[in-house]
């Protein structure tokens, strides 16, 4: 398995280039994605199929998008 930083970089490269296949390459089939805004959960997606569908829909909201990594900090829970 790739290390965490490579996985995150790959996801963001996919996100920034609207490449959903690249975004989900290393995600678990059992992913649970939660969107939280102002402390409130506004969306919950269960499983890779729901995540992929939403990612494809979300591409239509942007003509361009750019997320950048400022730093990494690792810890164990």
Beta strands, then each sheet from edge to edge (+ up, - down):
strand 1: 32-37
strand 2: 40-46
sheet 1: 1+ 2-
end
